[in-house]
């Protein structure tokens, strides 16, 4: 379960990092 939590945090970090690009529609 710890690996899942760590993975979720990493995914969330990447998601927020590329949020501006996604908002502009560059990342689908």
PyMOL Python script that loads the backbone (N, CA, C, O; Angstrom):
from pymol import cmd

cmd.read_pdbstr("""\
ATOM      1  N   UNK A   1       0.838  -1.199   0.000  1.00  0.00           N
ATOM      2  CA  UNK A   1       0.000   0.000   0.000  1.00  0.00           C
ATOM      3  C   UNK A   1       0.877   1.255   0.000  1.00  0.00           C
ATOM      4  O   UNK A   1       0.519   2.277  -0.587  1.00  0.00           O
ATOM      5  N   UNK A   2       2.035   1.161   0.671  1.00  0.00           N
ATOM      6  CA  UNK A   2       2.922   2.330   0.733  1.00  0.00           C
ATOM      7  C   UNK A   2       3.371   2.730  -0.678  1.00  0.00           C
ATOM      8  O   UNK A   2       3.458   3.915  -0.999  1.00  0.00           O
ATOM      9  N   UNK A   3       3.655   1.724  -1.514  1.00  0.00           N
ATOM     10  CA  UNK A   3       4.094   2.031  -2.879  1.00  0.00           C
ATOM     11  C   UNK A   3       2.990   2.742  -3.651  1.00  0.00           C
ATOM     12  O   UNK A   3       3.263   3.640  -4.447  1.00  0.00           O
ATOM     13  N   UNK A   4       1.749   2.342  -3.416  1.00  0.00           N
ATOM     14  CA  UNK A   4       0.626   2.984  -4.100  1.00  0.00           C
ATOM     15  C   UNK A   4       0.517   4.444  -3.676  1.00  0.00           C
ATOM     16  O   UNK A   4       0.281   5.320  -4.509  1.00  0.00           O
ATOM     17  N   UNK A   5       0.689   4.706  -2.384  1.00  0.00           N
ATOM     18  CA  UNK A   5       0.604   6.083  -1.886  1.00  0.00           C
ATOM     19  C   UNK A   5       1.731   6.927  -2.466  1.00  0.00           C
ATOM     20  O   UNK A   5       1.512   8.061  -2.894  1.00  0.00           O
ATOM     21  N   UNK A   6       2.935   6.370  -2.478  1.00  0.00           N
ATOM     22  CA  UNK A   6       4.078   7.098  -3.023  1.00  0.00           C
ATOM     23  C   UNK A   6       3.852   7.371  -4.502  1.00  0.00           C
ATOM     24  O   UNK A   6       4.175   8.451  -4.998  1.00  0.00           O
ATOM     25  N   UNK A   7       3.293   6.385  -5.208  1.00  0.00           N
ATOM     26  CA  UNK A   7       3.041   6.560  -6.634  1.00  0.00           C
ATOM     27  C   UNK A   7       1.975   7.634  -6.856  1.00  0.00           C
ATOM     28  O   UNK A   7       2.092   8.451  -7.769  1.00  0.00           O
ATOM     29  N   UNK A   8       0.938   7.630  -6.017  1.00  0.00           N
ATOM     30  CA  UNK A   8      -0.111   8.642  -6.158  1.00  0.00           C
ATOM     31  C   UNK A   8       0.462  10.039  -5.947  1.00  0.00           C
ATOM     32  O   UNK A   8       0.092  10.978  -6.652  1.00  0.00           O
ATOM     33  N   UNK A   9       1.367  10.177  -4.976  1.00  0.00           N
ATOM     34  CA  UNK A   9       1.983  11.483  -4.714  1.00  0.00           C
ATOM     35  C   UNK A   9       2.825  11.913  -5.908  1.00  0.00           C
ATOM     36  O   UNK A   9       2.815  13.084  -6.287  1.00  0.00           O
ATOM     37  N   UNK A  10       3.556  10.965  -6.504  1.00  0.00           N
ATOM     38  CA  UNK A  10       4.391  11.291  -7.653  1.00  0.00           C
ATOM     39  C   UNK A  10       3.525  11.704  -8.836  1.00  0.00           C
ATOM     40  O   UNK A  10       3.832  12.671  -9.533  1.00  0.00           O
ATOM     41  N   UNK A  11       2.435  10.959  -9.059  1.00  0.00           N
ATOM     42  CA  UNK A  11       1.522  11.284 -10.161  1.00  0.00           C
ATOM     43  C   UNK A  11       0.904  12.659  -9.933  1.00  0.00           C
ATOM     44  O   UNK A  11       0.779  13.452 -10.865  1.00  0.00           O
ATOM     45  N   UNK A  12       0.521  12.934  -8.694  1.00  0.00           N
ATOM     46  CA  UNK A  12      -0.077  14.234  -8.380  1.00  0.00           C
ATOM     47  C   UNK A  12       0.928  15.354  -8.630  1.00  0.00           C
ATOM     48  O   UNK A  12       0.568  16.412  -9.145  1.00  0.00           O
ATOM     49  N   UNK A  13       2.187  15.119  -8.267  1.00  0.00           N
ATOM     50  CA  UNK A  13       3.232  16.130  -8.470  1.00  0.00           C
ATOM     51  C   UNK A  13       3.406  16.421  -9.959  1.00  0.00           C
ATOM     52  O   UNK A  13       3.494  17.580 -10.366  1.00  0.00           O
ATOM     53  N   UNK A  14       3.454  15.365 -10.764  1.00  0.00           N
ATOM     54  CA  UNK A  14       3.596  15.546 -12.211  1.00  0.00           C
ATOM     55  C   UNK A  14       2.358  16.226 -12.777  1.00  0.00           C
ATOM     56  O   UNK A  14       2.455  17.077 -13.661  1.00  0.00           O
ATOM     57  N   UNK A  15       1.185  15.840 -12.256  1.00  0.00           N
ATOM     58  CA  UNK A  15      -0.065  16.426 -12.745  1.00  0.00           C
ATOM     59  C   UNK A  15      -0.076  17.928 -12.521  1.00  0.00           C
ATOM     60  O   UNK A  15      -0.394  18.695 -13.430  1.00  0.00           O
ATOM     61  N   UNK A  16       0.274  18.353 -11.295  1.00  0.00           N
ATOM     62  CA  UNK A  16       0.264  19.784 -10.994  1.00  0.00           C
ATOM     63  C   UNK A  16       1.382  20.505 -11.740  1.00  0.00           C
ATOM     64  O   UNK A  16       1.264  21.689 -12.056  1.00  0.00           O
ATOM     65  N   UNK A  17       2.467  19.785 -12.021  1.00  0.00           N
ATOM     66  CA  UNK A  17       3.583  20.401 -12.737  1.00  0.00           C
ATOM     67  C   UNK A  17       3.161  20.751 -14.167  1.00  0.00           C
ATOM     68  O   UNK A  17       3.526  21.801 -14.695  1.00  0.00           O
ATOM     69  N   UNK A  18       2.384  19.850 -14.783  1.00  0.00           N
ATOM     70  CA  UNK A  18       1.977  20.072 -16.169  1.00  0.00           C
ATOM     71  C   UNK A  18       0.557  20.614 -16.283  1.00  0.00           C
ATOM     72  O   UNK A  18      -0.014  20.645 -17.373  1.00  0.00           O
ATOM     73  N   UNK A  19      -0.020  21.046 -15.143  1.00  0.00           N
ATOM     74  CA  UNK A  19      -1.377  21.565 -15.159  1.00  0.00           C
ATOM     75  C   UNK A  19      -1.526  22.741 -16.139  1.00  0.00           C
ATOM     76  O   UNK A  19      -2.493  22.761 -16.899  1.00  0.00           O
ATOM     77  N   UNK A  20      -0.599  23.729 -16.152  1.00  0.00           N
ATOM     78  CA  UNK A  20      -0.710  24.859 -17.092  1.00  0.00           C
ATOM     79  C   UNK A  20      -0.744  24.396 -18.543  1.00  0.00           C
ATOM     80  O   UNK A  20      -1.524  24.920 -19.338  1.00  0.00           O
ATOM     81  N   UNK A  21       0.088  23.424 -18.899  1.00  0.00           N
ATOM     82  CA  UNK A  21       0.096  22.921 -20.276  1.00  0.00           C
ATOM     83  C   UNK A  21      -1.227  22.243 -20.591  1.00  0.00           C
ATOM     84  O   UNK A  21      -1.779  22.413 -21.678  1.00  0.00           O
ATOM     85  N   UNK A  22      -1.732  21.474 -19.634  1.00  0.00           N
ATOM     86  CA  UNK A  22      -2.987  20.777 -19.836  1.00  0.00           C
ATOM     87  C   UNK A  22      -4.112  21.787 -19.975  1.00  0.00           C
ATOM     88  O   UNK A  22      -5.043  21.571 -20.751  1.00  0.00           O
ATOM     89  N   UNK A  23      -4.040  22.892 -19.234  1.00  0.00           N
ATOM     90  CA  UNK A  23      -5.076  23.912 -19.274  1.00  0.00           C
ATOM     91  C   UNK A  23      -5.098  24.585 -20.642  1.00  0.00           C
ATOM     92  O   UNK A  23      -6.153  25.014 -21.111  1.00  0.00           O
ATOM     93  N   UNK A  24      -3.935  24.677 -21.280  1.00  0.00           N
ATOM     94  CA  UNK A  24      -3.860  25.294 -22.606  1.00  0.00           C
ATOM     95  C   UNK A  24      -4.224  24.301 -23.703  1.00  0.00           C
ATOM     96  O   UNK A  24      -4.355  24.671 -24.869  1.00  0.00           O
ATOM     97  N   UNK A  25      -4.387  23.032 -23.319  1.00  0.00           N
ATOM     98  CA  UNK A  25      -4.791  22.033 -24.300  1.00  0.00           C
ATOM     99  C   UNK A  25      -3.612  21.380 -25.002  1.00  0.00           C
ATOM    100  O   UNK A  25      -3.800  20.651 -25.975  1.00  0.00           O
ATOM    101  N   UNK A  26      -2.397  21.631 -24.524  1.00  0.00           N
ATOM    102  CA  UNK A  26      -1.228  21.022 -25.159  1.00  0.00           C
ATOM    103  C   UNK A  26      -1.078  19.565 -24.744  1.00  0.00           C
ATOM    104  O   UNK A  26      -0.503  18.761 -25.477  1.00  0.00           O
ATOM    105  N   UNK A  27      -1.600  19.229 -23.564  1.00  0.00           N
ATOM    106  CA  UNK A  27      -1.518  17.851 -23.079  1.00  0.00           C
ATOM    107  C   UNK A  27      -2.925  17.310 -22.936  1.00  0.00           C
ATOM    108  O   UNK A  27      -3.740  17.872 -22.204  1.00  0.00           O
ATOM    109  N   UNK A  28      -3.211  16.228 -23.625  1.00  0.00           N
ATOM    110  CA  UNK A  28      -4.558  15.664 -23.570  1.00  0.00           C
ATOM    111  C   UNK A  28      -4.635  14.624 -22.470  1.00  0.00           C
ATOM    112  O   UNK A  28      -5.691  14.026 -22.257  1.00  0.00           O
TER     113      UNK A  28
END
""", "prot")
cmd.dss("prot")
cmd.show_as("cartoon", "prot")
cmd.util.cbc("prot")
cmd.orient("prot")
